[in-house]
Amino acid sequence: MRAVNQELERQLKHYFGYSAFRPGQKETIESVMNGNHTISTLATGTGKSLCYQLPSYLMNKPAVIVSPLLSLMQDQVDQLKMNGEKKAVALTSFLNFGEKASVLRRLNEYRFIFLSPEMLAMPSIISALQRLDIGLFVVDEAHCISQWGFDFRPNYLQLGEVRERLGNPLTLALTATATEEVRKDIGTFLHLEECREIVSSVDRRNIGIMIEKLSTNENKQNRLLQLVESLRKPGIIYFSSKKTAESMSRWLADQGVEGVGFYHAGMEQEQRVLIQQQFLQNQLQIICATNAFGMGINKDNVRFVIHYHLPSSMEAYLQEIGRAGRDGKESAAILLYTSGDESLPLFLMESERPTPMQLDLFMEFISGMYGDKISGLSAEQLQAGFDHVQFSEVQTRLLLYFIQRENGAIARAVHELTQSMEEVARKKQVKWSKFYQWLMDEGCYRKGILHYFHEKTDQPRPVPCCTNCGYEASHYFGKEDEGMNLEWRVLENDWRKELDYFLTPQEAERHEQ
């Protein structure tokens, strides 16, 4: 294994054509190749996927990659195929029953197997994976275990059990933003008794950090228009509301801004794939989006990220601004703040969890339908109760997780959910308070970010640094990057052509109909 470590640069050149590793990549790969379970925190845009791709080639064994988003998986598969790798597959809802069965029969033929944590809850998937000699079990965007797993994707919390069922394969957890507490969560939920941690700097020195505080919402909206018209493009604008992302996209278009689209989780899957690919191929220059957009998007020339609404934490903020400047060129992260904006993330945090009144109504409804025999009900039987109380999708997932964890004992599950959510709410409130304190600080914003992650640096501040260091968004005004497609209006036939490329044959046929 030492010989392999000594010639990693040569292998990097052979398989990927690169002459040097980015910060943290070589250390991560060496750790994995030396047989260590590894948690690696690498800044957004520094090439985390290479950290499992190169070891998979060197081991000559399949890698199973757990990923949170269908678009992220599809993007990774597309990138691998464009680089000549034919043995990559994503087990997603894009595959119909026959296609999925065909992939499972030939699973041993693939080198890279992407799937979601929900897919890993299916017995047929586990059974197929158990027949493989898995070289590496990868959890991409591993902060989801701590940040999302509990209140958004409960299946993330079961990945430790999945690992055990697969024979405890060598494991690599990758993330861009993880405090010491989050890294501890990752190790605990993945059942990693011993693991090595690789922690690189969260500081993206080519991204200027701009905070603009405006007096009214009207001023904020007008400032957004001015920025969008003046900044080098392409760019992403983040909103906390699906409705606002759509309405602001249309408003910008009405003001004469060309090449604007919107993206959020409420859209049909075909629409989301289409918008994503048009942005990647420079057919759209600006995306108005919720935080559903951007994770794993392999677009290196994003010149700005604007936050119209406040993110919920420092981790979320860094994840989102990290989509800018992946090519290393100057890029801007601009947050627009108006007094009162803080009420929205606080409201969203509260709305994620079921209220005591909702849980009481649910118990009354279920008891009314089934009497005392409410243990062991199926998800289908419980659905009427979810609908009656109007639980959101997140709330439904939460309650189902606790009911399953308590072996169908609904009353006990409701009690445990209530207790656990109080602790989750407290932790989220602490994270939010720290972010808001940073936002209001008069010191260097970059230094504040490093302090949040307990990171010290001897490097001088980059130029430009942030608004509190005397720099303004106007530094980033100018023309679009060379090579951008300035024909923003795409014909309908072109839209269909792009969409069909990313759909299965059956879905493409339905789209044509």
ZAMARGU-4260 file (C-alpha; in steps of 0.2 Angstrom, whole numbers, plus 5000, padded with zeros to 4 digits):
<rodrens>
0) 5000/5000/5000 | 5015/5012/5003 | 5020/5010/4985 | 5003/5015/4980 | 5004/5031/4991
5) 5021/5036/4984 | 5015/5036/4967 | 4997/5044/4969 | 5002/5059/4958 | 5006/5047/4944
10) 4990/5038/4946 | 4980/5054/4947 | 4988/5059/4930 | 4984/5042/4923 | 4966/5041/4927
15) 4961/5060/4927 | 4974/5070/4918 | 4978/5081/4933 | 4996/5085/4939 | 4992/5089/4957
20) 4979/5086/4970 | 4969/5100/4978 | 4970/5103/4997 | 4964/5088/5007 | 4962/5076/4992
25) 4978/5067/4994 | 4977/5065/5013 | 4960/5058/5011 | 4965/5046/4998 | 4980/5040/5007
30) 4969/5037/5023 | 4957/5026/5013 | 4970/5017/5004 | 4978/5013/5021 | 4962/5005/5026
35) 4956/5018/5038 | 4937/5023/5039 | 4938/5041/5035 | 4928/5057/5038 | 4934/5070/5026
40) 4929/5089/5027 | 4934/5097/5011 | 4928/5115/5006 | 4914/5115/4993 | 4921/5115/4976
45) 4938/5107/4980 | 4934/5090/4971 | 4927/5078/4984 | 4921/5065/4971 | 4939/5062/4966
50) 4942/5056/4984 | 4932/5040/4981 | 4934/5038/4962 | 4953/5036/4962 | 4953/5024/4977
55) 4940/5014/4967 | 4951/5012/4952 | 4966/5008/4963 | 4956/4994/4973 | 4948/4988/4957
60) 4932/4985/4967 | 4915/4993/4966 | 4911/5008/4976 | 4893/5011/4983 | 4890/5030/4985
65) 4875/5036/4995 | 4869/5053/4990 | 4855/5064/4995 | 4848/5071/4979 | 4843/5062/4963
70) 4850/5077/4953 | 4867/5075/4962 | 4868/5057/4958 | 4863/5059/4940 | 4876/5073/4938
75) 4890/5062/4945 | 4885/5048/4933 | 4885/5060/4918 | 4902/5067/4923 | 4909/5049/4924
80) 4902/5044/4908 | 4909/5060/4899 | 4926/5055/4906 | 4924/5038/4898 | 4918/5028/4913
85) 4904/5016/4907 | 4902/5006/4923 | 4892/5019/4933 | 4874/5018/4937 | 4862/5028/4948
90) 4848/5017/4956 | 4834/5031/4956 | 4816/5034/4952 | 4821/5038/4934 | 4822/5019/4932
95) 4806/5009/4929 | 4803/4992/4937 | 4811/4983/4922 | 4826/4994/4921 | 4829/4993/4940
100) 4828/4974/4939 | 4840/4973/4925 | 4853/4984/4934 | 4851/4973/4950 | 4854/4957/4940
105) 4870/4965/4933 | 4876/4974/4948 | 4893/4966/4949 | 4897/4974/4932 | 4897/4991/4939
110) 4911/5001/4947 | 4901/5015/4954 | 4884/5012/4961 | 4874/5028/4967 | 4859/5027/4977
115) 4849/5036/4990 | 4847/5031/5009 | 4829/5028/5005 | 4834/5015/4991 | 4845/5006/5004
120) 4829/5003/5015 | 4823/4991/5001 | 4827/4973/5005 | 4829/4969/4986 | 4843/4982/4985
125) 4852/4976/5001 | 4851/4958/4995 | 4859/4963/4978 | 4873/4973/4987 | 4877/4959/4999
130) 4882/4949/4984 | 4896/4961/4980 | 4914/4963/4986 | 4912/4981/4990 | 4928/4991/4990
135) 4922/5007/4997 | 4905/5013/5005 | 4904/5032/5002 | 4892/5044/5011 | 4892/5060/5001
140) 4886/5076/5009 | 4888/5067/5025 | 4883/5082/5035 | 4865/5077/5031 | 4866/5064/5044
145) 4867/5077/5057 | 4859/5092/5048 | 4845/5084/5039 | 4844/5066/5045 | 4834/5068/5060
150) 4821/5080/5054 | 4821/5078/5035 | 4829/5061/5030 | 4827/5049/5044 | 4834/5035/5033
155) 4851/5043/5035 | 4851/5038/5053 | 4850/5020/5048 | 4865/5020/5037 | 4875/5012/5052
160) 4864/4997/5051 | 4865/4996/5033 | 4884/4996/5034 | 4883/4981/5046 | 4871/4971/5034
165) 4884/4974/5020 | 4898/4967/5031 | 4905/4984/5037 | 4914/4989/5022 | 4928/5002/5022
170) 4919/5019/5023 | 4922/5036/5017 | 4911/5051/5023 | 4912/5067/5013 | 4906/5084/5018
175) 4910/5102/5015 | 4905/5109/5031 | 4906/5100/5048 | 4910/5106/5065 | 4917/5095/5078
180) 4900/5091/5084 | 4893/5086/5067 | 4909/5075/5063 | 4905/5066/5080 | 4887/5063/5074
185) 4893/5056/5057 | 4904/5044/5066 | 4891/5039/5078 | 4877/5036/5066 | 4888/5027/5054
190) 4894/5015/5068 | 4912/5020/5065 | 4921/5015/5081 | 4938/5020/5074 | 4940/5032/5060
195) 4952/5045/5054 | 4947/5063/5051 | 4954/5074/5037 | 4949/5093/5040 | 4954/5106/5027
200) 4950/5124/5028 | 4933/5131/5025 | 4940/5147/5018 | 4937/5150/5000 | 4948/5164/4998
205) 4943/5169/4980 | 4925/5172/4986 | 4922/5190/4993 | 4909/5190/5007 | 4897/5205/5005
210) 4883/5209/5017 | 4871/5223/5012 | 4859/5230/5025 | 4844/5239/5017 | 4830/5249/5025
215) 4815/5242/5017 | 4809/5227/5006 | 4807/5238/4992 | 4825/5244/4993 | 4830/5226/4994
220) 4821/5221/4978 | 4827/5236/4968 | 4845/5232/4974 | 4843/5214/4968 | 4839/5220/4951
225) 4854/5232/4951 | 4865/5218/4956 | 4858/5206/4943 | 4860/5218/4930 | 4878/5223/4935
230) 4887/5208/4941 | 4897/5196/4931 | 4887/5180/4927 | 4881/5167/4928 | 4874/5167/4946
235) 4862/5159/4959 | 4850/5169/4970 | 4843/5159/4985 | 4826/5161/4993 | 4818/5152/5007
240) 4801/5151/4999 | 4796/5142/4983 | 4783/5155/4979 | 4795/5169/4981 | 4808/5160/4970
245) 4796/5159/4956 | 4788/5176/4958 | 4805/5185/4958 | 4811/5175/4943 | 4796/5182/4933
250) 4798/5199/4940 | 4817/5200/4935 | 4812/5194/4918 | 4798/5207/4917 | 4812/5220/4921
255) 4821/5215/4905 | 4834/5203/4913 | 4837/5188/4901 | 4841/5170/4904 | 4832/5169/4921
260) 4825/5152/4928 | 4818/5146/4944 | 4821/5129/4953 | 4813/5122/4969 | 4808/5105/4976
265) 4790/5107/4972 | 4793/5106/4953 | 4791/5091/4943 | 4807/5080/4941 | 4808/5083/4923
270) 4807/5102/4925 | 4821/5101/4938 | 4832/5091/4927 | 4829/5102/4912 | 4833/5119/4922
275) 4848/5111/4930 | 4855/5106/4913 | 4851/5122/4905 | 4861/5131/4918 | 4875/5119/4917
280) 4876/5122/4898 | 4875/5141/4899 | 4858/5142/4892 | 4852/5150/4908 | 4862/5164/4916
285) 4853/5166/4933 | 4843/5153/4944 | 4831/5159/4957 | 4831/5144/4969 | 4827/5137/4986
290) 4841/5127/4994 | 4835/5112/4984 | 4847/5118/4970 | 4865/5117/4969 | 4871/5102/4979
295) 4884/5093/4968 | 4881/5105/4953 | 4897/5103/4943 | 4898/5121/4936 | 4914/5129/4939
300) 4911/5147/4933 | 4897/5153/4944 | 4902/5171/4947 | 4890/5176/4961 | 4878/5169/4974
305) 4865/5181/4982 | 4855/5177/4997 | 4838/5186/4996 | 4833/5177/5012 | 4843/5172/5027
310) 4850/5154/5028 | 4846/5144/5044 | 4864/5142/5049 | 4883/5145/5045 | 4884/5128/5038
315) 4870/5131/5026 | 4877/5148/5021 | 4894/5141/5017 | 4886/5126/5007 | 4877/5138/4996
320) 4890/5152/4993 | 4903/5138/4990 | 4894/5135/4973 | 4903/5151/4967 | 4920/5152/4960
325) 4925/5133/4958 | 4937/5138/4945 | 4947/5148/4957 | 4942/5165/4949 | 4936/5180/4959
330) 4917/5177/4964 | 4905/5186/4975 | 4894/5180/4989 | 4881/5194/4993 | 4868/5193/5007
335) 4854/5206/5007 | 4847/5209/5024 | 4832/5220/5029 | 4826/5221/5048 | 4813/5208/5051
340) 4821/5195/5039 | 4826/5185/5054 | 4807/5180/5057 | 4807/5169/5042 | 4820/5156/5046
345) 4813/5155/5064 | 4796/5152/5057 | 4803/5138/5045 | 4812/5130/5060 | 4796/5129/5070
350) 4785/5123/5056 | 4797/5108/5053 | 4791/5099/5068 | 4773/5093/5072 | 4765/5104/5086
355) 4758/5096/5102 | 4741/5100/5095 | 4744/5091/5079 | 4750/5076/5088 | 4735/5076/5100
360) 4723/5077/5085 | 4732/5063/5076 | 4731/5052/5091 | 4712/5056/5093 | 4709/5052/5075
365) 4719/5036/5075 | 4711/5030/5091 | 4694/5034/5084 | 4697/5023/5069 | 4706/5008/5077
370) 4701/5010/5096 | 4715/5003/5107 | 4722/4992/5094 | 4733/5005/5086 | 4750/4996/5087
375) 4757/4989/5071 | 4747/4999/5059 | 4754/5000/5041 | 4759/5016/5033 | 4744/5015/5022
380) 4733/5014/5037 | 4741/5029/5046 | 4740/5039/5030 | 4722/5045/5034 | 4728/5051/5050
385) 4742/5061/5042 | 4730/5068/5029 | 4717/5073/5043 | 4730/5083/5053 | 4738/5090/5037
390) 4756/5085/5041 | 4769/5091/5030 | 4780/5078/5020 | 4794/5082/5033 | 4783/5079/5048
395) 4776/5063/5040 | 4793/5056/5038 | 4798/5060/5056 | 4783/5052/5064 | 4784/5037/5053
400) 4802/5035/5058 | 4798/5035/5076 | 4784/5023/5074 | 4795/5011/5065 | 4809/5014/5078
405) 4796/5010/5092 | 4790/4994/5083 | 4773/5001/5078 | 4769/5008/5096 | 4761/5024/5091
410) 4758/5032/5108 | 4776/5028/5113 | 4783/5035/5096 | 4773/5051/5098 | 4781/5053/5116
415) 4798/5050/5110 | 4796/5062/5095 | 4791/5076/5106 | 4805/5073/5118 | 4818/5072/5104
420) 4812/5087/5094 | 4814/5098/5108 | 4832/5094/5108 | 4833/5097/5090 | 4824/5113/5091
425) 4836/5119/5104 | 4852/5115/5094 | 4845/5123/5078 | 4841/5139/5088 | 4859/5139/5095
430) 4866/5138/5077 | 4854/5151/5071 | 4859/5163/5085 | 4877/5161/5081 | 4874/5164/5062
435) 4863/5180/5066 | 4877/5186/5078 | 4890/5184/5064 | 4878/5194/5053 | 4877/5208/5065
440) 4896/5208/5069 | 4906/5223/5064 | 4923/5213/5063 | 4929/5204/5048 | 4916/5192/5041
445) 4929/5180/5035 | 4938/5179/5052 | 4921/5176/5060 | 4918/5161/5049 | 4935/5153/5053
450) 4931/5157/5071 | 4914/5147/5070 | 4923/5132/5064 | 4937/5134/5077 | 4950/5137/5063
455) 4965/5147/5064 | 4976/5154/5050 | 4992/5163/5048 | 4987/5169/5030 | 4984/5187/5027
460) 4966/5192/5022 | 4963/5190/5003 | 4959/5206/4993 | 4945/5208/4991 | 4939/5201/5008
465) 4922/5207/5014 | 4912/5222/5017 | 4918/5225/5034 | 4935/5226/5027 | 4930/5239/5016
470) 4925/5230/5000 | 4909/5232/4990 | 4899/5222/4977 | 4904/5234/4964 | 4921/5226/4963
475) 4912/5211/4954 | 4903/5222/4941 | 4907/5218/4923 | 4905/5208/4908 | 4900/5189/4908
480) 4914/5176/4907 | 4921/5173/4890 | 4913/5157/4882 | 4896/5161/4889 | 4882/5157/4877
485) 4873/5174/4875 | 4859/5167/4866 | 4848/5165/4882 | 4832/5162/4873 | 4831/5144/4869
490) 4819/5136/4856 | 4806/5124/4862 | 4815/5110/4851 | 4831/5113/4860 | 4823/5111/4877
495) 4816/5094/4872 | 4832/5089/4865 | 4841/5093/4881 | 4828/5085/4892 | 4827/5069/4882
500) 4846/5066/4884 | 4844/5065/4903 | 4828/5054/4903 | 4826/5036/4902 | 4819/5030/4885
505) 4802/5027/4893 | 4801/5044/4901 | 4807/5052/4885 | 4793/5044/4875 | 4780/5049/4888
510) 4787/5067/4887 | 4785/5067/4868 | 4767/5061/4870
</rodrens>
